[in-house]
Amino acid sequence: VCTPKVWTQPPPGRQSCVNSNYQLDGDTATWEFSCSGEMPMTGTGQMTFEGTDSYTGAMNATVEGMAVTINCDNPISS
């Protein structure tokens, strides 16, 4: 999934998810999320922008009592 060069909110997720506490501090964005529906979960996300064309980070979630980490790295669209 490509994302804008300047983040004003976390990347889109499932329709059943709500993001909160989004902050952009320097090159690092952090937020929390909570999802309902078939697979309810809660967690946090953190992305660090590397220059103007990529980012790396992770989303950490608790799903049905299990800890899940999704590592991310992606180019940014123009």
MARPAZA-608759 format. One line per field, with one value per residue (C-alpha): chain; residue in three letters; residue number from 1; x, y, z. Coordinates in steps of 0.001 Angstrom, whole numbers. Layout:
REM residues N
unit	(A|...)
code	(ALA|...)
pos	(NUM|...)
px	(X|...)
py	(Y|...)
pz	(Z|...)
END
This chain:
REM residues 78
unit	(A|A|A|A|A|A|A|A|A|A|A|A|A|A|A|A|A|A|A|A|A|A|A|A|A|A|A|A|A|A|A|A|A|A|A|A|A|A|A|A|A|A|A|A|A|A|A|A|A|A|A|A|A|A|A|A|A|A|A|A|A|A|A|A|A|A|A|A|A|A|A|A|A|A|A|A|A|A)
code	(VAL|CYS|THR|PRO|LYS|VAL|TRP|THR|GLN|PRO|PRO|PRO|GLY|ARG|GLN|SER|CYS|VAL|ASN|SER|ASN|TYR|GLN|LEU|ASP|GLY|ASP|THR|ALA|THR|TRP|GLU|PHE|SER|CYS|SER|GLY|GLU|MET|PRO|MET|THR|GLY|THR|GLY|GLN|MET|THR|PHE|GLU|GLY|THR|ASP|SER|TYR|THR|GLY|ALA|MET|ASN|ALA|THR|VAL|GLU|GLY|MET|ALA|VAL|THR|ILE|ASN|CYS|ASP|ASN|PRO|ILE|SER|SER)
pos	(1|2|3|4|5|6|7|8|9|10|11|12|13|14|15|16|17|18|19|20|21|22|23|24|25|26|27|28|29|30|31|32|33|34|35|36|37|38|39|40|41|42|43|44|45|46|47|48|49|50|51|52|53|54|55|56|57|58|59|60|61|62|63|64|65|66|67|68|69|70|71|72|73|74|75|76|77|78)
px	(0|1415|914|1241|4644|3322|1261|-1555|-3073|-2144|-2446|-5935|-6942|-10051|-13390|-13968|-10798|-10524|-7179|-6346|-3478|-1735|1493|4226|7482|10282|10521|8495|4714|2996|-644|-2967|-5776|-8728|-10670|-14005|-15792|-14732|-11194|-11162|-7749|-5973|-2473|27|1848|5143|6649|9937|10353|13691|14270|11461|10787|10465|9559|10048|8173|5863|2361|2004|-1392|-3116|-5523|-7549|-4923|-1977|710|1210|3847|3543|6802|6462|8715|7380|8074|6042|4008|4393)
py	(0|3379|6316|10097|11707|13743|11763|13560|10300|6605|4428|3095|-178|-2280|-446|-1845|-160|3164|4975|7303|9234|9844|11824|12827|13652|14443|11484|9084|8606|6684|5775|3348|1336|-776|-3062|-4798|-7354|-10875|-10491|-7888|-6498|-3598|-2329|345|1396|3182|4230|6040|7886|7394|10336|11268|7905|5146|4205|1309|360|-2096|-2565|-4549|-6010|-8330|-10625|-13196|-13162|-13589|-10979|-10229|-7991|-6806|-5338|-2740|-1176|517|3129|6330|7438|10854)
pz	(0|-935|1374|1123|1656|4599|7096|8908|10162|10386|7282|6579|8167|8276|8385|11882|13239|15045|15322|18219|19797|16445|16871|14452|16222|13785|11408|13586|13619|16434|17063|18808|17244|18275|15928|16423|14275|13350|14667|17447|18356|20023|19455|18565|15427|14823|11495|10929|7654|5923|3622|1252|-358|2240|5803|8198|11304|12979|14272|17493|18302|20729|18891|20822|23598|21211|20551|16840|15227|11633|10295|7559|4993|1917|-715|-500|-3492|-5064)
END
